[in-house]
Amino acid sequence: MSSRPSYLIIGAGVFGVSTAYHLIKKYPNAHIQLVDRTRYPCPLAASLDWNKVIRADYGNLFYMEKALEAIQYWRHDPLFRQFYHQSGMINIDNTGLGGEIVKNYEKLGIEVDAEMVSPERFKEMYGSFYDNTDFSEVGEVFVNRDSGWAEATKALTAYTDAAIEAGVKYTAADIDVLTFGADGECTGVLTKAGENIAADRIILATGAGTAKLIADSAPSRKELQIDGRLVAGAVVTGIVNLDPKNGQQYTEIPVTVHSVLPTRAPLSDQDPYTVKFCRDEAYKNTVKHEASGQEFSSPPNEPGQAQRQPNEALKQRLELVKNGILGESGKDVKFDEYCVCW
Ligand SMILES: Cc1cc2nc3c(=O)[nH]c(=O)nc-3n(C[C@H](O)[C@H](O)[C@H](O)COP(=O)(O)OP(=O)(O)OC[C@H]3O[C@@H](n4cnc5c(N)ncnc54)[C@H](O)[C@@H]3O)c2cc1C
């Protein structure tokens, strides 16, 4: 390693940017290069989105602890808090998850403004918005006023700006393969444009593209392959643009997770009257990788990963989400855009 250590981070989604930012803060003299396929933010990143739910309301304690740490930054760090909206989050659920989350907060000794309320009480709390919602077999609804949502694309862009300002070098390049030295160690990358980039440490933050990148780079090195350690999944979302008259009501509700099977969905409001519906369920696209002989899930090898063209089955699943939450009143609400996000 040279006197000025170098790090190459591939992938400028939230994990790659965060890694670059924290590395440069810790090692201001290091050479840190962040690479992604396009100018940032890359439209293929899962981290790029109309919005993301910011919550620690999960069934898994470890996940909750990590999310609670992150939420402090959303609330208090000037870099992030400008993009955070503490709208609250509710979970209309007949699987028992809400109760489990409340118990988890108790186990962690964390005080949150959360409660379980009956569907009747819940409906009273939010005017008439949930009058037609499917509450089948829902004993109680989980309400957490301490959760919210963030303007994801704006936050990711500002975070990347901050990393660059701190000294990180950003490069737009599609990485074809990783390169290896005589001892088998990863030494850098070869871009699709034919440029070699070398560094002391190579960090993959390539999200759903990781299995393919490794398999393309070292098809015969079994020990490097993803082999089920990570499974790429896609989630379908749909956007409805409403006029102020119909949109106003969405600005007054919390992020809504509707887990009355089979609808499962977070929904949140975002100005100006743009509502995102999301089917909270991941899909695989299993492909055979000829050179390595493996099968793994990978985004479609089509322009833009065919993000904007969900098939009819995925569209139908989003309809279930919308109808589960809005019932009859959602019949005339049509999707304006879709995204299959990897
Ligand atoms: C629809 C959807 C909704 C979600 N909602 C939420 C939510 O509400 N709250 C929440 O906390 N989480 C949510 N998640 C999960 C969260 O978005 C992801 O965990 C997170 O964004 C993953 O970040 P990442 O940096 O690992 O990957 P990504 O953001 O996907 O970044 C990976 C980057 O690697 C780049 N890359 C890949 N291969 C190459 C290559 N060969 N050369 C160059 N660059 C490459 C890609 O272009 C991409 O920009 C959601 C995910 C999806 C898909």
The ligand as a Gaussian input file, in Angstrom:
#p B3LYP/6-31G(d) Opt

LIG

0 1
 C      -38.960000      -0.002000      -4.506000
 C      -38.109000      -0.050000      -3.258000
 C      -38.590000       0.558000      -2.134000
 C      -37.819000       0.569000      -0.988000
 N      -38.306000       1.222000       0.091000
 C      -37.529000       1.386000       1.159000
 C      -37.978000       2.213000       2.229000
 O      -39.070000       2.770000       2.156000
 N      -37.161000       2.383000       3.290000
 C      -35.924000       1.777000       3.350000
 O      -35.203000       1.972000       4.351000
 N      -35.476000       0.974000       2.357000
 C      -36.246000       0.780000       1.266000
 N      -35.801000       0.006000       0.235000
 C      -34.482000      -0.624000       0.345000
 C      -33.355000       0.374000       0.023000
 O      -33.753000       1.179000      -1.069000
 C      -32.086000      -0.378000      -0.333000
 O      -31.724000      -1.217000       0.749000
 C      -30.927000       0.562000      -0.588000
 O      -31.278000       1.631000      -1.437000
 C      -29.806000      -0.238000      -1.232000
 O      -28.735000       0.633000      -1.458000
 P      -27.430000       0.097000      -2.168000
 O      -26.451000       1.218000      -2.142000
 O      -27.029000      -1.214000      -1.610000
 O      -27.889000      -0.259000      -3.665000
 P      -28.316000       0.692000      -4.857000
 O      -28.951000       1.940000      -4.388000
 O      -29.060000      -0.146000      -5.838000
 O      -26.911000       1.111000      -5.499000
 C      -26.119000       0.203000      -6.222000
 C      -25.419000       1.000000      -7.300000
 O      -24.446000       0.164000      -7.907000
 C      -24.361000       0.529000      -9.248000
 N      -23.753000      -0.560000     -10.031000
 C      -24.156000      -1.850000     -10.081000
 N      -23.389000      -2.522000     -10.956000
 C      -22.492000      -1.633000     -11.454000
 C      -21.464000      -1.727000     -12.422000
 N      -21.181000      -2.877000     -13.052000
 N      -20.743000      -0.600000     -12.721000
 C      -21.016000       0.588000     -12.091000
 N      -21.972000       0.712000     -11.158000
 C      -22.722000      -0.374000     -10.851000
 C      -25.815000       0.757000      -9.663000
 O      -25.889000       1.564000     -10.833000
 C      -26.376000       1.433000      -8.429000
 O      -26.376000       2.843000      -8.547000
 C      -36.546000      -0.065000      -0.943000
 C      -36.066000      -0.713000      -2.075000
 C      -36.839000      -0.689000      -3.236000
 C      -36.285000      -1.376000      -4.458000

